Amino acid sequence: MSNLKQTSLKSFFKPPQQDVKEDLVSNKRLLDLPVPSASLAEDFYKKPRRSEKSMFPKPSAPFSLAAFTKPSAPKPAGVSKSDTNVTNSEYCETELDEEEYISENEAKLGDLLDGSGSSLHSVDSHNAELSLQSQLADYRSLHQCQNSKKAASTSKPPSEGSQHIILCNIPADGSISRVSHNTSFDLWDDKHVKLPCSPRNRYKLQNGQYAWKWILIKDALERKSTLAGPEDIEEIIMSYNSNPSTSRWKWDFSGLNHYLSELSDNPQELLEEVIPKMMHLAVRLPELIKQPIPLLLRMSEKAVTFNQIQIASLLANAFFCTFPFFGRGGVTSNSKFPIINFKYLFQGDRNTGMCHPVSAAKLSALFHYFTKIVMAKLEPKATITFQRVSLCEYEAPNWETELGGLADVEIRTNGTIEDDGLNMLQLDFANKLIGGGTLTSGAVQEEILFVINPELIASMLITEQLHDNECLHIFGTERFSNYTGYSKSLKWDGEYTDLLSFDDWGRKKRHIVAIDALDFGHYPDKTQFERDAVERELLKTYCGFLPSPLSPLPETADIATGNWGCGAFGGDKELKSIIQLLAHSVARKKSKLVYFTFGEFEFAELFEKLLNLLNSNNVTVGSLFVQVLAYVEKMKDFMHYERISLFDFLMIVFQ
């Protein structure tokens, strides 16, 4: 971590052993400090030297964000010839056991979630600290940003097989979306989802030969037209998941059995109608998905568009755990993708075998979603787009020299992002593995968002772990459920009628962006008050706030956000709110930042008071950033009980 220059700033602070808060509030020494303009920033501060390892991994080929443009007319998607080169060694990949893989590679994965929805940490706090130090080693590698912004690209709209893969026809005339290709082809490689219906999805016979596993899956799902009880689901799933590397004792269906036997409001309808129709929907996968689904890999800027019935078929296969272990997304032992099969959602309490209340709420929401899809008279016609965005190094702002003013902020103490942020860009307080603990036991903001909008779960199949300069945009998902509570008190609260209108692509006018904050849960007072951590969070929010040409909303749409990264991840609310204000002021100056405090009235009052002061003094982005760095540099050596708050510090500086 580099140090700031100890020039004129030094005289305005007492040595660390003295009472800093008393000095700042009573003596107000900082009132003598002129608010530095952006032009003075370089005199006060020296950008740190960075190592060769960068927060900006180099993409395999140059890419322009402007390449994502809406087509003037629907076009079927395709895949370039270079993508069809598959070696013979890839044709017969045996299924590996999830439990053994996770056990052997726990240090690599490290992102299976606990009950709070946060990343698993070692019981040893020292090991946890080393983990974050390793993360920050990456953040310290950020090269100095160039002052110039990226010039507008003049590239043509993407051709089929380029950055935007369209797997369905766009229902511009309101008709039902249908798949684009009459002929099917398959790829089983490192760039595409390994589908359960792929001919390369094989299982090993007792004689040592390999057979096509989809035949076994299809036979199991078509065998019964109705289910006598929840134990039939276990029998179906285990019929194609019991092999020498997948023992029955490693599967647990007690939670699902308890839910369907005692907790569901309509168990008979589920067993006799809904779940059998889900089985039929799962079997339709090769009919609905006729071309390979591209993975949204790190630094591979891509977008992919599905229709609703395609996503429903993928999720039905996830429910019946048909995806091969690596077919869930990860294609090698070094890949980091979320787990897509619903296996862990079926588990019961280790002691009682009963369905956990959080799992019951999730199952209720998911079964409601499937009921609406499979019992509808007409197949759903809407489309959904997933877009991964990666910033290049020269696209990042030089925050010190930003001369623009601060954007408008509206603070709301009541309401939620998903309920009251309609027609706004809605923030998903994401895990770096998209979806977080949605299919395990997590139940915080991201997990709740995914279960009330189940089509979001499809992103877990295709999205590799996000890097520091990346975000995921999701356009057009439909909301199906209401909820009450949060975390352990989460409950399903019935049907939600989504009245949002559609855009020209047949997508709901809903835009969600997933950005992941740093996890300071074990040591919130030590590392987030370091310059590299602040710059990393600025880069992440700036990436997420930039307008996307694919969005169904206008570029002037407001942003609905809140206490991003301040729950299980231990972020400081005052620091995170200022970071979001700075990023928004540069990325979307013409729109408004709508900040939901979720009932924290005192914080809302302090934030409002500070914003009024900043606006009355015409504070620029650069000058505010400089003072945030001044605060970070001085306060990082103090424990929280010794530290003046960021809001108090800024009130003194700018008063």
N, C-alpha and C positions, 0 to 999 in steps of 0.2 A: 504494500500500500504506500503510495507516494504521499509526501507531506506537502501542505500548502506553504507558500512563502511566508515567513514570519516577518513581514514588513510593518506597515502602519497598523495592521490588525492587532498586533501583539499588545500594544499599549492599552487597548480597550478591554482587556481581560485580566483578572487577578490570577495569580498562580493557582494550580489545581487544588492545593491544600486549603484554600480559603472558600468561604461560602459563596458560590457563584450565583445562586438564585437571589440571595440577599443583595449582592452587589448589583446585579442587573436591575432588580426591581426598585431598590431604595436609591442607590446612587445614580442609576441610569447612565452609566458611563457611555453606553452605546449610543446615546442620543447625540454625542459629538461625532459619530461616525457618519460621514456622508453616504447616502445611498449610491453605490457605484453604478454607473451606467454600463451598458454592454461594452462600450469602447474602452472602459477602464478595466474590464474583466481580466485581460491578459496581464495587466500590471499587478493585480492582486494575486492571481493564481497562475500556476504553471501546470499545464496538462501533464499527467504522469506518463512516464515511459512504459510501454507495454511490451510484453513478451511476444514471441512469434505466434503463439497459439492465440486464436482470435475468437471473439464472440460471433464473428461473421465467417462461418465455414464457407469455403469457396464453392459455388455451384459448379456442376459439371459442364454447364454451358451458360453463356450470358443470357440474361432474361430481363424482360421489361414488363413492369406491372401493367402498362398500357396494352399489352397483348391480350389481356382479358377484356374483350368487348362483346357486347350482345350481338348475336347474329341478326342480320336483317330478315332472314327467313330460316325456319327450322332446317337443320341439316343432320343427316345421320352421322354418327361418329364412326371412327375407324381406328386402326392401329397400324403404325408404320411397319414396313417389312422387317426393319431391324429388330423389332420387338418379338418376332416370331422365331428367332433362333434359340431353340431349346436343346440342350444336350441330352443324350440318351441317359446320362446318369441322373437326370432330374425326373425321369418318368416313374421311377419306382422308389419313392421316398416313404419309408415306413413311418407309421405314427409313433410318436414318443409319448411317454406318460407325463402329464402335467405335473403331478405331485413330485416325481423324481426330478424333473427339469427344474422346478422352482427350488427344490431343496439343494440341488447341486449348483445352482446359479443365483442364489439369493443375493449375493453381493453385487451381481450384475443387474438383476432386475430391480430390487430395492424399492419397488413402487406399488406392491400389493397393499391394499388399504386396510386400516384398522377401523374400529367402530365409529370413530369421530370423522372419518373421511380424510384424514391426513395420512401422509406417507409413514410407513412403518419405520421405526427407529430402533436402534440397538438399546437394550436396557442400560448398557454402559454409556453414560453421557459423554465420556471421553471419545468413544467411537463415533457418537453422533456429531460431536464437534468436528472431528477429523473429516467427517463426510461433508459438512458444509464448507470447511476450509478447502476441500478439494473442489467443490462447486465454485467457490470464489476465485480459485486459481484460474478458472475459465473466464470469470468476469473481469479479472485484472488484465486479461489479454486484449482488451478492446483497444484497437488502434485509434489514434487521434482522428476525429471526424473532420472531413474537409468542409470548408465554409460553404462551398457552392452546392446547390441542390441538384438533383438529377434532372437533366433536361427532359422535356416531354418527348416521349417516344413517337416515332412516325411509322412504327411497324404496322403491318396489315393485321386485320382480325385473324385469329388462329384458324388454321385449316383443320379438317378432321384428323384426329390422331395427334394433335398438337397439345397446347396447354389445357384445353377444355375438352374433356371427353363427355359426350352426350349419349347416354345409354337408352334413351327413349325419344319418341317424337314429342315435340313441344306442342301442347294442345292450344295453339293460337286461336282456333275457331271454337274452343270450348268442348271439343270432342274428347273422348277418353284417350288418355295416353296409351300408345302401343309401342312395342319394341320396334327398333329401327331396322333390324336385319332379319332377313328370311333364312339365312344360313348361319350356322353356329361354328365357332372355333374357340379353342381353349389354349391358354398359356399357363404353364406351371413354372414360374421363375421368380426372381427376386424383386420384380417390379409390379406384380399383380397379386390380387387375392387368390389364394389357393382354395377354390370352391369345393364343397363336398361332392358335387356332381362331376368333377373333373375326372377324365379317364386315368389321370396320373394319381388319383387318390386311391391307393392300394392298401390291402391288408394281407398279412402273411397267413397262409394256410398251414395246416399241420404237416403237410408234405414238403414245406419249405418254399413253395411257389407263391406267387402273388395274384390276387384277384381284385376286380374292380369293386371298391367298397360301396359305391352308390347303389349297386344292385341290392346289397344287403340292407342298406338304409331304406331304400324305396319299398322293399318287401315288408319291412317292419312297420313302416308308416301306413301302408295300404292294407295291412292284414285285418284291421278291425274298423268297422264303421261307427261303432260306439264303444265307450269305455265303461266297464262295470264299476271301477273304482280307481282311486289314485295309484294303486299298486300297478295298474296296467301301464302307466306312464314310465314307471321305473323299469318294467319288463321291456318296453320298447327301446328305451335309451340304452339299456345294458346289453341288448341283443347285438348291437354293433360297436359297443365300447368295452366289451369284456374280451380281452386277449392277453397273452402272456405278460405284456407290459402295463396292463390296466386291470388291476384286481378289483373285485366288487367291494372289498372293504374300504377302498379309498373313495367310494361314492357314498353320499348320504342324502336320502330323499325324505328324511323324517319331517323336515320343516314343510315341504310341499304337501306331504300326506296329511299332516295336521291341519294345514290351511284348507285343503279341499274337504276334509272330513268334518271340521268343526268351525272354521272361521269364515268361510266364504258365504256370501248372502245367497248365492245361486249355484250351489255345487252340481245339481242335477243338469242344469242347462250347460254348464261348462263341460261336464263329462260326456253328455250325450250329443251335444251340438257344436259348441264352440271349439273345444280341443280337437275333435275329429276333423273339423273344417280347417283348423290350423295345420293338421297333419297333411291334408290335401294341398294346402297352400305351400307348405315346405316342399312337397314333391314336385310342384310346378316350377321350381327354381330354374332348371335348364330351359324351360319354355319361355320364362320371363327374362332371364339374363343370357343373352345370346353372344356376348363378347366379353373378353376379360375385363375385370374391374381394376383400374390402376390404383396402386397404393400411393397415398400422399406422403412420400418419403421426405426426409430432411433435405432441405435446400432444393427440392424438385418442385418448383412452383407449378401446381396443377389445380384444376377444378374438375369435378365430376358431377353430372346431373342424373338423377334417378327419377322415376315416378313412384308414387306412393305404394302401389301394389308390388313393385320390385323390392322396395325396402321392407314391406311387410313379409314377403317371402324369405328374405335374408334373416329377419328377426325370428320368424317361425323356425328356421333351421337352427338359429342360436338357442332358442328355447329347447329344442330337442337335441341339442349338443351334437350336431352333425359335423361341425367344422373340425377338420384335422387340427392338431395342436398348433402346428406352424401355419395352418390355413386361417387361423384367426387374424392373421396379419403378419406376425413375425415370420420371417423366412429363413433366418439363421439364428444360431445361439447368441449372436451379438445384437440382434434386432430387439427393439423395445416397443412393443405394442400392448394395448390393453387386452385383457381376456374377454372374448366375445361370447363364448358359450355360457349358458345360464347356470351351470353346474353349482356354483357356490351360493346362488340365491336359493337353492332347494334345501340347503342344510338346516338342520334344527339346532336348538341349543345343545351344547355338549353334555350338559347334565340332565336336562329334562327331555330332550328330543322334540320339544315344542317349537313352533314357528315363532321367531322373534317378532315383536310388534312392528319394527321397522321393515323387516322382510315381508310381513303381512300387508303393510301399506303399499309396498312396491308391487307385490303380486296382484293386489286389487287393482292398481292403476294399469298394470300391464295386461291383465286379463280384460279389463274394460276396453283398452285399446284394441286388442285382438277381436273382441266381440263386435266393436263398431266396424272393423274392417271386414271380417268374414261374414257377418250377418247382413251387410248392406245389400240392397237390391242391385246396385250398380257398383262396379269396381271404382275405387277412388281415382280421380283424374288429375290431381295436383302433382306438381313436380317439386323436387328439393335439390339444391345445389350445395356442395361442399367445396370450399376453396382454401387452399393453404397458401399463405403469403410469407415470404422471407425477404427481409430488407438486405440490400447490399450495403457495403460499408459506407459508400459515399452518399447514401440516402439518409443517414442519421444526422439530425441537426447538430450544430455546434451551439449548445445551449447558452454558453456565456455571451455569445454575440447576437442573440436573437433580440431585435429591437421592437418587435411587435408588442402590443398590449395584451392584457389578460382577457380571456373569453368570459362570457356571461355564465354565471352559476346560479341555479335554482336549487335551494335546499328544501327537502321535504322530510318531515319527521315521521309522517305516516305513509302507508302504502308500501308496495313491493315493486321490484323491477318488472317481474312478469305480469303483474296485474295492472300496474299504473304506467308502465313504460311502453304502451302500445304505440306503434308508428315511430318508435325510437330505435336506435342501435342499442341492443340490450347486452350487457356484459355478463359473460359466464365466468365466474371466479374459478378458473379451471385448475385442475391438476395437470402437470406436464404430460402425464398419460391421460389423454382425453377421456372424460367420463368419470375419472376418479373411482370411487367405490360404488358406482351405480349398481353393479351386478354382484357386489359383496354386501357389506354392512354399513357403508357410508350413507349419511343422510343430511348433508349440509347443502349449501346453495347449489352447487353444480349437480349433485346427485338428485336433488328435488327437481331441478330444471329438466333433467333427462327423463325422469319417470312421468312427469306430466306432459312432456313432449317426447314420446318414445322414439320417434323417428330420428332424434338426435343420437340414439344408441348406434345407429349405422356408422357414425363417425369413428366409433371405437374399432370397427373392423378395418378401416382403411388408413387411419392416421397414425404415423409413427410419432414417438415422443417429440414434443416441441423443443426447439432450441431457443436460446435467449433472444434471437432476432426474428422469431416466428410467431404467427398466430393462425387461428383457424376460423374462417367465416362460414356460417351456415345460414342459408337463405330458404325460407318457405315452409318450414316445419309447421305442422298443425298441433295445437294444444288440445288434449282430450280430457284432462282431469283437473279437479280442484284438490286442494290439500289444506290441512291445518297443522300447526306445530312445526317443530324444527329439531333436527338431530334425533335424539331418542324419543321425543314426543311426536314424531311425524305420524300423521294419519291421512288416509285417503278420504276425500270429502265429496265424492260423487262426480257426476259428469260436468264437463266444461264445454259450452257451446262456443266454438271459435267463429266469430263473425268478421274477422279480418277479410278484406277483399283480396282479389288475385291480381297479379301483374300480367304482362303480355305473355310471359312464359308459363302461365298457369301455376305460379307459386304464391302461397300466402305472403302478404306483405309483412313478413316477420324476418328480422335480421339479427342474428345472435353472433357475437364474436367471443371466442375462447382465448383468454390470455392467462398464463400461469404466473403467480407471484413466487418469490423466493420463500422457502420454508424456514422460518426462524423460531419454530415452536419450542425448541428446547433451550434456546438462549436468545430471547428477543432483545436483550439489552446490549449484546456484545457486537454483533456483526452488521445489523441493518444500518447502523450509524457510521458506515464507512462509504467513502466516495464511490468506489466501484459498485457497491450494492445499490446505491442511489441511481447511478448511471444505468445499471442494468434494468432496474424497474422503469426508468424513464424510456429506455429503448423499447421495452416490451409494451408499455401502454401506448407509446407513439405508433408502433407497428399496428396495434389493434384499432386505434382510433382513426387511422388514415381511411378515407373513403375508398370503397371498392366499386369498380365499374360494373360489377355483376349484381350489385345490391338492388333489391326491389324498391328501396327507399331512396329519396333524393339525397344528394351530398350535404344538403343543409339540415338533414334530420338530426334531432337532438340525440344526446347519448345518455342512457339510463344506467347509472352506476351506484356504487355505495362503498362500504368498507372492504374494499378488495384486499384479500390477503391478510385480513386482520382477525380472523377467527382462529381455527386450529393452527394456522401458519404463523401466528404471533406477531403480525405486522403492527406498527404504530399507526393509529388512525390519522393523526395529524400529519405525519410524514407522507403517508400514502395518499391522503387527500390533496396535498400540495403537488405531489408527483403527477397525479391525474390532471390537476388544473394546468400544470405546465405543458404536459403532453397534448392535452386538448386544445390549448391556446395556439399551438403551432400546427397541429394536424387538422383541426376543424374550427377555425376562428369564427366562421359565420354561423355556427350552430351553438346550442346551449348545452352545458353540462348539468344534467338533472341528477342531483346527489341525494340518495335515500339513506337516512341515518338509522332507519329501523327502530324508531322510538327513542333514540338517544338525544334528548332535548338539550342537555347541557352542551354536548359537543356541537349540536346544530347552532346554538346561540353563539358559541365562541367562533365557529367557522364564519358565520354571518358577519360578526363584528370585524374579524380580520379582513374579509373580502371588501367590506365597505371602506376600510382604511386603505387597502391596496389600490382600490379604484379611485379614491379621492386624491391619491398621490400620483396617479398615472404611472404606476409601477410597471415596468416592462418584464417580459419573460426572462431576459438575460440578467437583470438586476435581482429578480427574485431567486433565480437559480444560484447566483453568486452568494446570496445570503443564506440559502439552504446549505451550501457547501461550508460557509463560515460556521454555521451551527454544528454541522456534522463534524468538522475538524476539531472544534473546541469541546464538544460534548461526548465524543465517542469514548473518552477515557473515564467517564463518570458512570456510576450506577444510576438506575432510574430514580432512586429516592434522592439523589444529589443533583439531578439534572433539571434545569428549567425546561418547560415544554417548548416545542417548536413554535406554537402559536404565540406564546408569551414573548419569545425571542424576537419574532418578526414584528409584533406589536411595538416593541421598544425601538427596533431599528427604523421602522418606517413612520413612527409617530411624529 
